[in-house]
Amino acid sequence: MLVFAASDKGGTGRTVTSSNIVYRRALQGGDVCYLDFDFGSPTAGAVFQIASVTRGTVQGGLHAYLHGDLAEPHVVDVWTESERDALRSQPPGAGRLMLYPGDSGGGEFVTGPETVRRCVDLFLRLEEEYDLCLIDLSAGRSYAVDVVLAATAQPELAAIASRWLVFHRWTRQHIYAAADLLFGQRGIIDAGVARGHDREQLTRSIRLVRTAVVDPNADDLAGLRAAQVAWLRDCNYSLQRLARENRIGRTMVLGTVPLDPMLQWREQLVSDDDVVLTQVANSATVEAFDSLAQRLTDDSAWEGL
């Protein structure tokens, strides 16, 4: 399965959430790979804590591959290359966890037919090799979004399952921006139709993930004054109504990720040790990532929304 991770703008938690989803899917036994198509800022290596590719690779990454400069892009085995102890060995029962980094010093670039062809070839090969391929795209209406829309419209990829996750924070401006990215002029759906996608089918392949969501009923808000809790609940209700009005209400949402201090202060993979041993992360955060990893590949969960 191919999964494309998009976001309305930067700062949504798209990369750190996507990284945690593939990490959890690997722990669940799937062979997964993560492709850093965030061409302007290929920093997924920092989330996986792989020093050699923190700002992208110098060994020929996805930029160089799509430009036609090499036959195969650089790939990194997270289980062996991560500098974090919790990731330094593949747990029993876990699947492979591979990172395909972008190029250090790379940037957004205009794509053409040859770029699309190389993208198609890459997706065909990786889809055969892995259970799940997650492609992290540059924020907004980017060249990265355009090239994968063009690639997935090609006949060779028609029979391959592909899904889209659009990440947005739980705020007014992000709701407006996410809705515009999906349904606005030159948004994902319009751009996909222009590239040859069926509008209804493409729309069905898209779900949203809300990040940094504050639950007004959470136990850790018990220290707030009654007026503050009431205000939070009113804000949450207003955001729910706004999301419905902009066609990104509950039936479009695959899941939510709660606000977690650990992810605010340090964007990284959240391990079970972070919850159980050091207790620096909340169990609800891991549960959210686990649920997203399962629902993402579950047809009944996806279609049942």
JOTABEL-V920749 format. One record per pair of residues at least 4 apart in sequence whose C-alpha atoms are under 7 Angstrom apart, sorted by the first residue. I is the first residue (numbers start at 1). J is the second residue. D is the distance in whole Angstrom. If there is no record, write none. Layout:
i=I j=J d=D
i=I j=J d=D
This chain:
i=1 j=127 d=6
i=1 j=131 d=6
i=1 j=132 d=5
i=1 j=133 d=6
i=1 j=160 d=7
i=1 j=161 d=5
i=1 j=162 d=6
i=2 j=127 d=7
i=2 j=132 d=6
i=2 j=133 d=5
i=2 j=134 d=6
i=2 j=161 d=6
i=2 j=162 d=5
i=2 j=163 d=6
i=3 j=133 d=6
i=3 j=134 d=5
i=3 j=135 d=6
i=3 j=162 d=6
i=3 j=163 d=5
i=3 j=164 d=6
i=4 j=134 d=6
i=4 j=135 d=5
i=4 j=136 d=6
i=4 j=137 d=7
i=4 j=163 d=6
i=4 j=164 d=5
i=4 j=165 d=6
i=5 j=14 d=7
i=5 j=135 d=6
i=5 j=136 d=5
i=5 j=137 d=6
i=5 j=164 d=6
i=5 j=165 d=5
i=5 j=166 d=6
i=6 j=136 d=7
i=6 j=137 d=5
i=6 j=138 d=7
i=6 j=139 d=6
i=6 j=165 d=6
i=6 j=166 d=5
i=6 j=167 d=6
i=7 j=12 d=7
i=7 j=14 d=7
i=7 j=139 d=5
i=7 j=140 d=6
i=7 j=166 d=5
i=7 j=167 d=5
i=7 j=168 d=6
i=8 j=139 d=6
i=8 j=140 d=5
i=8 j=167 d=7
i=8 j=168 d=6
i=8 j=174 d=7
i=8 j=177 d=5
i=8 j=178 d=5
i=8 j=181 d=6
i=9 j=139 d=5
i=9 j=140 d=5
i=10 j=139 d=6
i=12 j=167 d=6
i=12 j=168 d=5
i=12 j=169 d=5
i=12 j=211 d=7
i=13 j=17 d=6
i=13 j=211 d=7
i=14 j=18 d=6
i=14 j=167 d=6
i=15 j=19 d=6
i=15 j=44 d=7
i=15 j=136 d=7
i=16 j=20 d=6
i=16 j=47 d=6
i=16 j=267 d=6
i=16 j=268 d=6
i=17 j=21 d=6
i=18 j=22 d=6
i=19 j=23 d=6
i=19 j=269 d=7
i=20 j=24 d=6
i=20 j=269 d=5
i=20 j=270 d=7
i=20 j=289 d=6
i=21 j=25 d=6
i=21 j=289 d=6
i=21 j=292 d=7
i=21 j=293 d=5
i=22 j=26 d=6
i=22 j=32 d=6
i=22 j=293 d=7
i=23 j=27 d=6
i=23 j=97 d=7
i=24 j=28 d=6
i=24 j=289 d=7
i=24 j=290 d=6
i=24 j=293 d=6
i=25 j=29 d=7
i=25 j=30 d=6
i=25 j=293 d=5
i=26 j=30 d=5
i=26 j=31 d=6
i=26 j=32 d=6
i=26 j=94 d=5
i=26 j=95 d=5
i=26 j=96 d=6
i=26 j=97 d=6
i=27 j=94 d=5
i=27 j=95 d=6
i=28 j=94 d=6
i=29 j=93 d=6
i=29 j=94 d=4
i=29 j=95 d=5
i=30 j=94 d=7
i=30 j=95 d=5
i=30 j=131 d=6
i=31 j=95 d=4
i=31 j=96 d=5
i=31 j=97 d=6
i=31 j=130 d=5
i=31 j=131 d=5
i=31 j=132 d=7
i=32 j=96 d=6
i=32 j=97 d=5
i=32 j=98 d=6
i=32 j=130 d=5
i=32 j=131 d=6
i=32 j=132 d=5
i=32 j=133 d=6
i=33 j=97 d=6
i=33 j=98 d=5
i=33 j=99 d=6
i=33 j=130 d=7
i=33 j=132 d=7
i=33 j=133 d=5
i=33 j=134 d=6
i=34 j=98 d=6
i=34 j=99 d=5
i=34 j=100 d=6
i=34 j=133 d=6
i=34 j=134 d=5
i=34 j=135 d=6
i=35 j=99 d=6
i=35 j=100 d=5
i=35 j=101 d=6
i=35 j=134 d=6
i=35 j=135 d=5
i=35 j=136 d=6
i=36 j=42 d=6
i=36 j=44 d=7
i=36 j=100 d=6
i=36 j=101 d=5
i=36 j=102 d=5
i=36 j=135 d=6
i=36 j=136 d=5
i=37 j=102 d=7
i=37 j=135 d=6
i=37 j=136 d=5
i=37 j=137 d=5
i=37 j=138 d=6
i=37 j=144 d=6
i=38 j=42 d=5
i=38 j=136 d=6
i=38 j=137 d=5
i=38 j=138 d=4
i=39 j=102 d=6
i=39 j=106 d=6
i=39 j=107 d=5
i=39 j=108 d=5
i=39 j=138 d=6
i=40 j=106 d=6
i=40 j=107 d=4
i=40 j=108 d=5
i=40 j=138 d=7
i=42 j=55 d=6
i=42 j=56 d=5
i=42 j=101 d=7
i=42 j=102 d=5
i=43 j=54 d=5
i=43 j=55 d=5
i=43 j=56 d=6
i=44 j=48 d=7
i=44 j=54 d=7
i=45 j=49 d=6
i=45 j=50 d=5
i=45 j=53 d=5
i=45 j=54 d=4
i=45 j=55 d=7
i=45 j=56 d=7
i=46 j=50 d=6
i=46 j=54 d=5
i=47 j=267 d=6
i=47 j=268 d=5
i=47 j=269 d=6
i=48 j=82 d=6
i=48 j=268 d=7
i=48 j=269 d=7
i=49 j=82 d=5
i=49 j=83 d=6
i=49 j=84 d=6
i=50 j=54 d=6
i=50 j=81 d=6
i=50 j=82 d=5
i=50 j=83 d=6
i=53 j=57 d=5
i=53 j=101 d=7
i=55 j=104 d=6
i=56 j=101 d=6
i=56 j=102 d=5
i=56 j=103 d=5
i=56 j=104 d=4
i=57 j=61 d=6
i=57 j=101 d=6
i=57 j=102 d=6
i=57 j=103 d=5
i=57 j=104 d=5
i=58 j=103 d=6
i=58 j=104 d=6
i=59 j=74 d=6
i=60 j=64 d=6
i=60 j=73 d=6
i=60 j=74 d=6
i=60 j=103 d=6
i=61 j=65 d=6
i=61 j=73 d=5
i=61 j=74 d=5
i=61 j=100 d=7
i=61 j=101 d=6
i=61 j=102 d=5
i=61 j=103 d=5
i=62 j=66 d=6
i=62 j=73 d=6
i=62 j=101 d=6
i=62 j=102 d=5
i=62 j=103 d=6
i=63 j=67 d=6
i=63 j=102 d=6
i=63 j=103 d=6
i=63 j=106 d=7
i=64 j=68 d=6
i=64 j=69 d=5
i=64 j=70 d=6
i=64 j=103 d=7
i=65 j=69 d=6
i=65 j=70 d=5
i=65 j=71 d=7
i=65 j=72 d=6
i=65 j=73 d=6
i=66 j=115 d=5
i=66 j=118 d=6
i=66 j=119 d=7
i=67 j=115 d=6
i=74 j=100 d=6
i=74 j=101 d=7
i=75 j=98 d=7
i=75 j=99 d=6
i=75 j=100 d=5
i=75 j=101 d=7
i=76 j=81 d=7
i=76 j=98 d=6
i=76 j=99 d=5
i=76 j=100 d=6
i=77 j=81 d=6
i=77 j=97 d=6
i=77 j=98 d=5
i=77 j=99 d=6
i=78 j=82 d=5
i=78 j=97 d=6
i=78 j=98 d=6
i=78 j=99 d=7
i=79 j=87 d=6
i=79 j=88 d=5
i=79 j=89 d=5
i=79 j=90 d=5
i=79 j=97 d=7
i=80 j=88 d=5
i=80 j=89 d=6
i=81 j=88 d=7
i=82 j=87 d=6
i=82 j=88 d=6
i=83 j=88 d=7
i=84 j=88 d=6
i=90 j=94 d=6
i=108 j=143 d=6
i=109 j=143 d=7
i=110 j=143 d=6
i=111 j=115 d=6
i=111 j=143 d=7
i=111 j=147 d=7
i=112 j=116 d=6
i=113 j=117 d=6
i=114 j=118 d=6
i=115 j=119 d=6
i=116 j=120 d=6
i=116 j=147 d=6
i=116 j=150 d=7
i=116 j=151 d=5
i=117 j=121 d=6
i=118 j=122 d=6
i=119 j=123 d=6
i=119 j=151 d=6
i=120 j=124 d=6
i=120 j=151 d=5
i=121 j=125 d=6
i=122 j=126 d=6
i=123 j=127 d=6
i=124 j=128 d=6
i=125 j=129 d=7
i=126 j=130 d=6
i=127 j=131 d=7
i=127 j=133 d=7
i=137 j=144 d=6
i=137 j=145 d=6
i=138 j=142 d=6
i=138 j=144 d=6
i=140 j=181 d=7
i=141 j=145 d=7
i=141 j=187 d=7
i=142 j=146 d=6
i=143 j=147 d=6
i=144 j=148 d=6
i=145 j=149 d=6
i=146 j=150 d=6
i=147 j=151 d=6
i=148 j=152 d=6
i=149 j=153 d=6
i=149 j=192 d=6
i=149 j=195 d=7
i=150 j=154 d=7
i=150 j=195 d=5
i=152 j=157 d=6
i=152 j=158 d=7
i=153 j=158 d=7
i=153 j=195 d=7
i=153 j=196 d=6
i=153 j=197 d=6
i=154 j=158 d=7
i=163 j=205 d=5
i=163 j=206 d=6
i=164 j=205 d=6
i=164 j=206 d=5
i=164 j=207 d=6
i=165 j=206 d=6
i=165 j=207 d=5
i=165 j=208 d=5
i=165 j=209 d=7
i=166 j=207 d=6
i=166 j=208 d=5
i=166 j=209 d=6
i=167 j=208 d=6
i=167 j=209 d=5
i=167 j=210 d=6
i=167 j=211 d=7
i=168 j=174 d=6
i=168 j=175 d=7
i=168 j=178 d=6
i=168 j=209 d=6
i=168 j=210 d=5
i=168 j=211 d=6
i=169 j=174 d=6
i=169 j=210 d=5
i=169 j=211 d=5
i=169 j=212 d=6
i=170 j=174 d=7
i=170 j=175 d=7
i=170 j=210 d=6
i=170 j=211 d=7
i=170 j=212 d=7
i=170 j=213 d=6
i=171 j=175 d=6
i=171 j=239 d=7
i=172 j=176 d=6
i=172 j=239 d=7
i=173 j=177 d=6
i=174 j=178 d=6
i=175 j=179 d=6
i=175 j=243 d=6
i=176 j=180 d=6
i=177 j=181 d=6
i=178 j=182 d=6
i=179 j=183 d=6
i=179 j=246 d=6
i=179 j=248 d=6
i=180 j=184 d=4
i=180 j=187 d=7
i=181 j=187 d=5
i=181 j=188 d=6
i=182 j=187 d=5
i=182 j=188 d=5
i=182 j=189 d=6
i=183 j=187 d=6
i=183 j=189 d=6
i=185 j=190 d=7
i=186 j=190 d=5
i=186 j=191 d=5
i=187 j=191 d=6
i=188 j=192 d=6
i=189 j=193 d=6
i=189 j=199 d=7
i=189 j=202 d=7
i=189 j=203 d=7
i=190 j=194 d=6
i=191 j=195 d=6
i=192 j=196 d=6
i=192 j=197 d=5
i=193 j=197 d=5
i=193 j=198 d=6
i=193 j=199 d=6
i=197 j=202 d=7
i=198 j=202 d=6
i=199 j=203 d=6
i=200 j=204 d=6
i=201 j=205 d=6
i=202 j=206 d=7
i=207 j=252 d=5
i=207 j=253 d=5
i=207 j=254 d=6
i=208 j=252 d=6
i=208 j=253 d=5
i=208 j=254 d=6
i=209 j=253 d=6
i=209 j=254 d=6
i=209 j=255 d=5
i=209 j=256 d=6
i=210 j=255 d=7
i=210 j=256 d=5
i=210 j=257 d=6
i=211 j=256 d=6
i=211 j=257 d=5
i=211 j=258 d=6
i=212 j=257 d=6
i=212 j=258 d=5
i=212 j=259 d=4
i=213 j=256 d=7
i=213 j=257 d=6
i=213 j=258 d=5
i=213 j=259 d=5
i=214 j=258 d=6
i=214 j=259 d=6
i=216 j=229 d=6
i=216 j=232 d=6
i=216 j=233 d=6
i=224 j=228 d=6
i=224 j=229 d=6
i=225 j=229 d=6
i=226 j=230 d=6
i=227 j=231 d=6
i=228 j=232 d=6
i=229 j=233 d=6
i=230 j=234 d=6
i=231 j=235 d=6
i=232 j=236 d=6
i=233 j=237 d=6
i=234 j=238 d=6
i=235 j=239 d=6
i=236 j=240 d=6
i=237 j=241 d=6
i=238 j=242 d=6
i=239 j=243 d=6
i=240 j=244 d=6
i=240 j=249 d=7
i=241 j=245 d=6
i=242 j=246 d=6
i=243 j=247 d=6
i=243 j=248 d=5
i=243 j=249 d=5
i=244 j=248 d=6
i=244 j=249 d=4
i=248 j=252 d=6
i=249 j=253 d=7
i=251 j=305 d=5
i=252 j=305 d=7
i=255 j=292 d=6
i=256 j=288 d=7
i=257 j=285 d=6
i=257 j=288 d=6
i=258 j=285 d=6
i=260 j=264 d=6
i=260 j=281 d=7
i=260 j=282 d=7
i=260 j=285 d=7
i=261 j=265 d=6
i=262 j=266 d=6
i=262 j=280 d=6
i=262 j=281 d=6
i=263 j=267 d=5
i=263 j=268 d=7
i=270 j=274 d=6
i=270 j=286 d=7
i=272 j=276 d=6
i=273 j=277 d=5
i=273 j=278 d=6
i=274 j=278 d=5
i=274 j=279 d=5
i=274 j=280 d=5
i=274 j=281 d=5
i=275 j=279 d=4
i=275 j=280 d=6
i=275 j=281 d=5
i=275 j=282 d=6
i=275 j=283 d=6
i=283 j=287 d=6
i=284 j=288 d=6
i=285 j=289 d=6
i=286 j=290 d=6
i=287 j=291 d=6
i=288 j=292 d=6
i=289 j=293 d=6
i=290 j=294 d=6
i=291 j=295 d=6
i=292 j=296 d=6
i=294 j=298 d=6
i=295 j=301 d=6
i=295 j=302 d=6
i=296 j=302 d=7
i=298 j=302 d=6
i=299 j=303 d=6
i=300 j=304 d=6
i=301 j=305 d=7
